[in-house]
Amino acid sequence: MTLTRLALAALLPLIVWGCAYMEPLQPAATFYVMRHLNTPEGVPDPDLTAEGQRQAERLANWFPGMEPPVTIFVSTTKRAQQTVAPLAARLGVTPKLYDPADMPGLIAEAQKEPPPVLIVGHSNTVPDIIQALGGARPGPLVHEDFGDVWTIRGGATSVQKIGD
């Protein structure tokens, strides 16, 4: 037997034993990120418009074929809380409030929660949240950008409209 074969024969039981006791790889956490739904422009802390309320109802049933969130983070604004109210009620989940000014705190807390995690943000925070979670940063959002949900898993990013 050559020295290489002898070395492999000696190492093989150790490799097999090591593999048997390895922790299985955990799947990448899934995060859903979206902006609150439709609101009137230029109103401080507005309620959702009628269209925003319809979209919120669609969001409550939007996850068929996808794993729905088990944790929901939402800012302290009425519009963000109204966005997730029907979904949270349907899932029996109490949304966790966060301060939009504390992005590092939000990301740290979201990464501690069991996935999938939904985070509802604002036009000025959604791109930062997506990037902080390892996703591809979208371009700036304008007032009319409502209804997109970004999915981030293992660095891969996709976006879909509610109702699609």
C-alpha positions in Angstrom: 0.0 0.0 0.0 1.4 3.4 -0.9 1.8 6.1 1.7 -1.1 8.1 0.3 -3.5 5.2 0.4 -2.4 4.4 3.9 -2.9 8.0 5.0 -6.4 8.0 3.4 -7.3 4.7 5.0 -6.3 6.1 8.4 -8.3 9.3 7.9 -11.4 7.8 6.4 -13.0 6.7 9.7 -12.3 10.1 11.2 -14.0 11.9 8.3 -17.0 9.6 8.4 -17.3 10.0 12.2 -16.9 13.8 11.9 -19.7 14.0 9.2 -22.0 12.0 11.4 -21.8 14.5 14.2 -21.9 17.7 12.2 -24.7 20.1 12.7 -27.0 20.2 9.7 -26.9 23.5 7.8 -29.7 25.8 8.7 -31.6 27.2 5.8 -31.2 30.9 5.2 -33.6 33.1 7.0 -36.4 34.7 5.0 -37.2 38.3 5.3 -40.1 40.1 3.7 -39.8 43.9 3.5 -42.4 46.3 2.3 -43.4 50.0 2.5 -46.7 50.8 4.2 -49.6 50.8 1.8 -51.4 53.7 0.0 -51.7 57.0 1.8 -52.5 60.6 0.7 -49.5 62.7 -0.1 -48.3 65.4 2.3 -50.3 64.4 5.3 -48.4 63.7 8.6 -49.1 60.2 9.9 -52.2 59.6 7.7 -54.6 56.7 7.7 -54.5 54.4 4.7 -56.6 55.4 1.8 -59.5 53.2 0.7 -57.2 51.6 -1.9 -54.6 51.1 0.9 -57.2 49.3 3.0 -58.1 47.1 0.1 -54.4 46.3 -0.4 -54.0 45.5 3.3 -56.9 43.0 2.9 -55.1 41.5 -0.1 -51.9 41.3 1.9 -53.7 39.1 4.5 -54.1 36.4 1.9 -51.1 37.1 -0.3 -48.8 34.4 1.0 -50.4 31.2 -0.4 -47.6 29.0 -1.8 -45.1 31.0 0.3 -44.3 30.7 4.0 -46.2 33.5 5.8 -44.4 35.6 8.3 -44.3 34.4 11.9 -42.9 37.7 13.1 -44.0 41.1 12.0 -42.1 44.4 12.7 -43.9 47.6 12.1 -43.1 51.3 12.8 -45.2 53.3 15.2 -47.1 55.1 12.5 -50.8 54.5 11.9 -50.3 53.8 8.2 -47.7 51.0 8.9 -49.8 49.5 11.6 -53.0 49.6 9.4 -51.0 47.9 6.6 -50.4 44.8 8.6 -53.6 44.7 10.8 -55.6 42.3 8.6 -52.6 40.0 8.1 -51.6 40.0 11.8 -55.2 39.2 12.8 -55.4 36.3 10.3 -52.1 34.9 11.5 -52.7 35.5 15.2 -49.4 37.5 15.4 -48.9 40.6 17.5 -46.8 43.0 15.5 -43.6 44.3 17.2 -43.2 48.1 17.1 -39.9 49.6 16.1 -38.4 53.1 15.9 -37.6 53.9 12.3 -34.7 56.1 13.5 -33.0 53.0 15.1 -32.2 50.9 12.0 -29.3 49.0 13.7 -31.7 48.0 16.5 -34.4 46.9 14.1 -32.0 44.8 12.1 -30.5 43.2 15.2 -34.0 42.3 16.6 -35.3 41.0 13.3 -32.3 38.7 12.9 -33.0 37.2 16.4 -36.6 36.3 15.5 -37.8 33.0 14.0 -38.2 33.4 10.2 -39.9 34.4 8.1 -40.0 38.0 9.3 -42.0 40.8 7.7 -40.8 44.4 8.2 -43.0 47.2 7.2 -41.1 50.5 6.6 -41.3 53.7 4.7 -40.1 55.1 1.5 -37.0 56.5 3.2 -36.2 53.3 5.2 -37.1 50.3 3.0 -34.0 50.5 0.7 -31.7 50.6 3.8 -33.6 47.8 5.5 -33.2 45.5 2.5 -29.5 46.3 2.1 -28.9 45.8 5.9 -30.5 42.3 5.6 -28.1 41.4 2.8 -30.4 42.0 -0.1 -29.9 44.0 -3.3 -30.7 47.7 -2.5 -33.6 49.0 -4.6 -33.6 52.5 -6.0 -35.2 55.3 -4.2 -38.9 55.0 -3.6 -41.3 57.8 -4.5 -44.8 58.5 -3.1 -46.6 56.3 -5.6 -44.5 53.2 -4.8 -47.0 51.1 -2.9 -47.6 47.3 -2.8 -44.2 45.9 -3.5 -42.9 43.2 -1.2 -39.2 42.3 -1.3 -38.1 38.8 -0.3 -34.5 38.4 1.0 -33.1 34.9 1.5 -29.4 34.2 1.7 -28.5 37.4 -0.2 -30.9 36.7 -3.0 -33.6 39.4 -3.5 -36.8 39.2 -5.4 -39.8 41.6 -5.5 -43.5 41.0 -6.1 -46.6 43.1 -6.0 -49.3 42.3 -3.6 -52.0 40.6 -5.6 -49.6 39.1 -8.2 
